[in-house]
Amino acid sequence: MSGKIKVTLKKSTAGQLKNIQQSVRGLGLRRIGHTVEVLDTAPNRGMIRTATHLVVVEKA
């Protein structure tokens, strides 16, 4: 696990559990369609796994 990955928010966090909303914000995603590059680390992978149904992940 090294390098960066691109994470894009594809669905709204409205109506989701608080921990899912916090994971999305923790990744730096603000609005639908927003894409960020994050380091490929275990904590980031955990946040992505929590919100996997809301985000799209690809290699940077």
Contacts in CASP RR format, 6 or more apart in sequence:
PFRMAT RR
TARGET T0000
AUTHOR 0000-0000-0000
METHOD contacts of the structure
MODEL  1
MSGKIKVTLKKSTAGQLKNIQQSVRGLGLRRIGHTVEVLDTAPNRGMIRT
ATHLVVVEKA
1 40 0 8 1.000
1 41 0 8 1.000
1 42 0 8 1.000
1 45 0 8 1.000
2 40 0 8 1.000
3 39 0 8 1.000
3 40 0 8 1.000
3 60 0 8 1.000
4 37 0 8 1.000
4 38 0 8 1.000
4 39 0 8 1.000
4 40 0 8 1.000
4 60 0 8 1.000
5 37 0 8 1.000
5 38 0 8 1.000
5 40 0 8 1.000
5 44 0 8 1.000
5 57 0 8 1.000
5 58 0 8 1.000
5 59 0 8 1.000
5 60 0 8 1.000
6 35 0 8 1.000
6 36 0 8 1.000
6 37 0 8 1.000
6 57 0 8 1.000
6 58 0 8 1.000
6 59 0 8 1.000
6 60 0 8 1.000
7 27 0 8 1.000
7 29 0 8 1.000
7 35 0 8 1.000
7 36 0 8 1.000
7 37 0 8 1.000
7 38 0 8 1.000
7 48 0 8 1.000
7 55 0 8 1.000
7 56 0 8 1.000
7 57 0 8 1.000
8 29 0 8 1.000
8 33 0 8 1.000
8 34 0 8 1.000
8 35 0 8 1.000
8 55 0 8 1.000
8 56 0 8 1.000
8 57 0 8 1.000
8 58 0 8 1.000
9 24 0 8 1.000
9 29 0 8 1.000
9 30 0 8 1.000
9 31 0 8 1.000
9 32 0 8 1.000
9 33 0 8 1.000
9 34 0 8 1.000
9 35 0 8 1.000
9 54 0 8 1.000
9 55 0 8 1.000
10 32 0 8 1.000
10 33 0 8 1.000
10 54 0 8 1.000
10 55 0 8 1.000
10 56 0 8 1.000
11 32 0 8 1.000
11 53 0 8 1.000
11 54 0 8 1.000
12 32 0 8 1.000
12 54 0 8 1.000
13 20 0 8 1.000
13 21 0 8 1.000
13 24 0 8 1.000
13 51 0 8 1.000
13 54 0 8 1.000
16 51 0 8 1.000
16 54 0 8 1.000
19 50 0 8 1.000
20 50 0 8 1.000
20 51 0 8 1.000
20 54 0 8 1.000
23 46 0 8 1.000
23 47 0 8 1.000
23 48 0 8 1.000
23 50 0 8 1.000
23 51 0 8 1.000
24 47 0 8 1.000
24 51 0 8 1.000
24 54 0 8 1.000
24 55 0 8 1.000
26 47 0 8 1.000
27 36 0 8 1.000
27 38 0 8 1.000
27 44 0 8 1.000
27 47 0 8 1.000
27 48 0 8 1.000
27 51 0 8 1.000
27 55 0 8 1.000
28 34 0 8 1.000
28 36 0 8 1.000
28 38 0 8 1.000
29 36 0 8 1.000
29 55 0 8 1.000
37 60 0 8 1.000
38 44 0 8 1.000
48 55 0 8 1.000
48 57 0 8 1.000
END
